[in-house]
Amino acid sequence: MTPSHSDPGPVTSSPDTGPERLFHGLVDDAGLFPPTGLPMAEALRRHRADLAGGSPVLTHRFLCLASRLPELRAHLDFPIRLGLILDTPDVPPLDDLTVELVEVPGGRAVALDIPARQFVEVTAAQLPLDVPPGVGLKIRCGGLTAAAFPTAHELGSFIAYCAGHGIPFKATAGLHNAVRHFHPALGADRHGFLNLVLAVCAAVEGGDPVPVLKTTDVGELVRLAQAVPDGTAERARRLLVSYGSCSTSTPIEDLQALGLITGWRTGNAGGRPLGDGAPATDTTIDTTIETTTDTDTGTVAGTEENA
């Protein structure tokens, strides 16, 4: 393995055991993005409730398009940690905001005059890529059509590349549930965020991430997660920084249903009451995804976050 491309720093306030470290600070708040697509005021209210709940699964980082910063400023009345998705020609003024990371489309890094981490969005087909020191990558795991979902081999090759070159990365889109499953409306297999995390574990240990990306065996995934050594979990989460989810409650609910965060005080994600944290007796989880149909175009709409 080549020397680390950048030092993402420690996973702060991480739980002590490998299985818990896997899910600590995993989910960025992409509530502004489809399919949830909350209005700005409502998204901020939910984010504030999540901050009060304090679930360790959440990063408590709010993702926002650069073009919507004026709207954000108009509604913001409490401190937030921001993840900026750059959709403007230039980086806007950010002096009044706490920006932790900037996500950049187009496969090319930009100049930043703030101490924020930068993640450049790419596809597996664009690799290998000359990435400046200190810059990470971002991978899209889904979209509005079946063609937008990378195959397990494509996603696996991206993970293996990042692991081999010590490049931290973020993920987004398509990771609505813990376990890989078929989505009838899209005619595509959705990647599971648990599959993704465990695939990164396999890669940092020098293994092939593809088999775990492909599996739909819930029990096997739970057993794998429970058996992850502490050191592997730490290295895996240094590589996989986080992923954006339009729901801040579903990831927690899935992990609870699988019995993987039963020892945690998971707070009140999304302002919704959670269970009592008792170990799950059945590892069957609901992987049904609601979709809506765009009445003007007849296409399935609102099925992916774009953060």
C-alpha positions in Angstrom: 0.0 0.0 0.0 1.2 3.5 -0.8 1.7 6.1 1.9 -1.4 7.9 3.0 -2.7 10.5 0.5 -3.9 12.7 3.3 -4.5 12.7 7.0 -8.2 12.8 7.7 -7.5 13.0 11.4 -9.0 10.8 14.1 -12.6 9.7 14.3 -13.6 11.9 17.2 -15.3 10.6 20.3 -15.4 7.2 18.7 -16.9 4.3 20.7 -14.4 1.7 21.9 -15.3 -1.4 19.9 -14.8 -2.1 16.2 -18.5 -2.7 15.4 -19.5 0.6 17.0 -16.6 2.5 15.4 -18.0 1.5 12.0 -21.1 3.6 12.4 -19.9 6.5 14.4 -20.3 9.8 12.6 -21.3 8.1 9.4 -24.3 10.0 8.1 -24.4 13.6 6.8 -27.7 15.5 6.8 -28.9 15.8 3.2 -32.4 16.7 4.1 -32.6 19.4 1.4 -32.2 16.9 -1.3 -34.6 14.4 -2.9 -36.5 12.3 -2.2 -37.1 14.0 1.2 -36.4 17.5 -0.3 -37.4 19.4 2.8 -37.9 23.2 2.5 -35.0 25.1 4.1 -36.8 26.1 7.2 -38.1 22.5 7.8 -34.7 21.0 7.1 -33.0 23.3 9.6 -35.7 22.5 12.2 -35.0 18.7 11.7 -31.3 19.3 11.9 -31.7 21.2 15.2 -33.8 18.3 16.6 -31.0 15.9 15.5 -28.4 18.0 17.3 -30.5 17.9 20.5 -30.9 14.1 20.1 -27.2 13.7 19.7 -27.2 10.3 17.8 -23.6 9.2 17.4 -24.5 7.7 14.0 -24.9 11.2 12.6 -22.1 13.6 11.7 -24.4 16.5 12.6 -23.1 18.2 9.5 -25.7 20.0 7.2 -25.2 19.6 3.5 -26.2 22.6 1.3 -25.8 23.7 -2.3 -23.6 26.8 -2.7 -26.5 28.4 -4.7 -28.8 28.1 -1.7 -26.5 29.8 0.8 -28.5 33.1 0.7 -31.6 31.1 1.6 -29.7 29.3 4.3 -28.5 32.5 5.9 -32.0 33.9 5.8 -33.3 31.0 7.9 -30.3 30.2 10.1 -30.6 31.1 13.8 -28.3 28.6 15.4 -24.7 27.4 14.8 -24.2 24.6 12.3 -21.4 22.7 10.7 -21.7 22.9 7.0 -20.9 20.6 4.1 -21.0 22.7 0.9 -21.9 21.2 -2.4 -20.4 23.5 -5.1 -22.9 24.1 -7.9 -21.7 27.7 -8.7 -18.9 28.8 -11.0 -16.9 30.1 -8.0 -16.7 29.4 -4.3 -18.9 32.0 -2.6 -17.9 34.0 0.5 -18.0 31.7 3.5 -16.5 33.9 6.3 -19.7 33.8 8.4 -20.2 30.0 8.2 -18.4 27.0 9.7 -17.6 25.0 6.6 -16.0 21.6 7.2 -15.9 20.2 3.7 -16.6 21.2 0.1 -17.8 18.7 -2.4 -16.8 19.6 -6.0 -18.3 18.1 -9.2 -16.5 17.6 -12.5 -13.5 15.5 -11.4 -11.2 18.5 -10.7 -10.2 20.1 -7.5 -10.6 23.9 -6.9 -8.7 26.5 -5.0 -10.0 27.0 -1.5 -9.1 29.9 0.9 -10.8 28.3 3.9 -9.5 25.3 6.0 -12.1 22.9 4.7 -11.6 19.4 3.4 -12.3 19.0 -0.3 -13.9 16.0 -2.0 -13.9 15.8 -5.8 -16.8 13.8 -7.4 -15.7 11.1 -9.8 -16.8 7.8 -11.3 -14.9 4.6 -11.2 -14.3 5.1 -15.0 -12.3 8.3 -14.3 -9.7 6.4 -12.3 -6.7 6.6 -12.0 -6.8 10.3 -11.3 -4.1 12.7 -10.2 -5.6 14.0 -6.9 -3.8 16.9 -5.1 -2.5 16.1 -1.6 -5.1 16.6 1.0 -8.0 16.2 -1.4 -10.4 13.3 -1.2 -12.9 11.8 -3.6 -16.6 11.4 -3.8 -18.6 8.6 -5.4 -22.2 8.5 -6.4 -23.9 5.2 -5.6 -27.2 5.8 -7.4 -29.4 8.1 -9.4 -32.8 8.5 -11.1 -32.3 5.6 -13.5 -30.9 2.1 -13.3 -28.0 3.2 -15.4 -27.0 5.7 -12.7 -26.2 2.9 -10.2 -22.6 1.8 -10.4 -22.2 -2.0 -10.5 -20.7 -3.8 -7.5 -17.5 -4.2 -9.6 -17.4 -0.5 -10.5 -18.0 0.6 -6.9 -15.6 -2.1 -5.7 -12.8 -0.9 -8.0 -13.3 2.7 -6.7 -13.0 1.5 -3.1 -10.0 -0.6 -3.8 -8.3 2.3 -5.6 -8.9 4.6 -2.6 -7.7 2.0 -0.2 -4.6 1.3 -2.2 -3.7 5.0 -2.5 -4.8 6.2 0.9 -7.4 8.6 -0.5 -10.3 9.3 1.8 -13.7 9.4 0.2 -17.4 10.3 0.7 -20.4 8.6 -0.8 -23.8 9.8 -1.8 -27.1 8.8 -3.5 -28.7 5.4 -3.5 -27.7 4.4 0.0 -31.2 4.6 1.5 -31.0 1.4 3.5 -28.5 -0.8 5.3 -28.6 -3.8 3.0 -28.4 -4.2 -0.8 -31.8 -4.9 -2.3 -33.7 -4.8 -5.6 -35.8 -1.7 -6.3 -38.7 -2.7 -8.7 -39.6 0.9 -9.8 -36.0 1.6 -10.9 -35.2 -2.0 -12.1 -31.9 -1.8 -10.2 -30.1 -3.2 -7.2 -29.6 -0.5 -4.6 -26.3 -0.6 -2.7 -26.7 -0.9 1.1 -24.7 1.4 3.4 -23.8 -1.6 5.6 -22.5 -3.4 2.5 -20.4 -0.2 1.7 -18.9 0.1 5.1 -18.0 -3.6 5.2 -16.6 -3.5 1.7 -14.2 -0.7 2.9 -13.2 -3.0 5.8 -12.4 -5.7 3.3 -10.4 -3.3 1.1 -8.2 -1.9 4.0 -7.4 -5.5 4.9 -6.2 -6.2 1.4 -9.3 -8.1 0.4 -11.8 -7.9 -2.5 -14.6 -5.5 -1.7 -16.9 -6.8 -4.4 -18.4 -9.9 -2.8 -19.6 -8.0 0.3 -21.0 -5.3 -2.0 -23.0 -8.0 -3.8 -24.4 -9.9 -0.8 -28.0 -9.6 0.3 -27.6 -12.0 3.1 -28.6 -9.9 6.1 -27.4 -12.4 8.7 -24.0 -12.7 7.1 -23.6 -8.9 7.0 -24.5 -8.6 10.7 -22.0 -11.4 11.6 -19.3 -9.6 9.5 -20.0 -6.3 11.2 -19.9 -7.8 14.7 -16.5 -9.5 13.9 -14.7 -6.4 12.6 -11.5 -5.9 14.6 -11.0 -2.5 16.2 -8.0 -1.6 14.0 -9.8 -2.5 10.8 -12.8 -0.4 11.8 -10.5 2.6 12.5 -8.7 2.3 9.2 -12.0 1.8 7.3 -13.6 4.9 8.7 -10.5 7.0 8.1 -11.0 6.0 4.4 -14.8 6.3 4.3 -15.4 9.7 5.8 -19.3 9.7 5.6 -22.2 9.5 3.3 -25.0 11.9 2.6 -28.6 10.7 3.4 -31.8 12.7 3.0 -33.2 10.7 5.9 -31.5 11.0 9.3 -33.7 8.5 10.9 -33.7 5.5 8.5 -30.0 4.7 8.9 -30.4 4.6 12.7 -33.6 2.6 12.5 -32.0 0.0 10.2 -28.9 -0.3 12.4 -31.2 -0.7 15.5 -33.3 -3.4 13.7 -30.1 -5.3 12.9 -28.9 -5.1 16.5 -25.7 -3.3 15.6 -26.0 -0.2 17.8 -28.0 -1.6 20.7 -25.5 -0.4 23.3 -25.8 3.2 22.1 -27.9 6.1 23.3 -29.0 6.9 19.7 -30.9 10.1 20.5 -34.0 11.3 18.7 -32.9 11.4 15.0 -35.3 13.4 12.9 -37.3 14.4 15.9 -38.9 10.9 15.9 -39.2 8.6 18.9 -36.9 5.6 18.7 -37.1 2.2 20.2 -35.7 1.2 23.6 -32.5 -0.2 22.2 -33.2 -3.8 23.0 -31.3 -6.2 20.8 -33.1 -7.2 17.6 -34.4 -10.7 17.6 -35.1 -10.7 13.9 -32.6 -9.4 11.4 -35.3 -8.8 8.7 -35.5 -5.1 7.9 -37.9 -3.2 5.6 -36.0 -2.2 2.4 -39.1 -0.8 0.7 -38.4 2.6 -0.8 -41.3 5.0 -1.6 -41.2 6.7 -5.0 -43.4 9.2 -6.6 -44.1 9.7 -10.3 -43.5 13.0 -12.0 -46.9 13.6 -13.7 -45.4 15.9 -16.4 -42.7 13.5 -17.5 -44.0 10.1 -16.4 -40.6 9.3 -14.9 -39.9 8.1 -11.4 -39.0 11.2 -9.4 -37.7 12.1 -6.0 -35.8 8.9 -5.5 -32.2 10.1 -5.0 -30.4 12.7 -2.9 -27.9 14.7 -4.9 -25.7 15.8 -2.0 
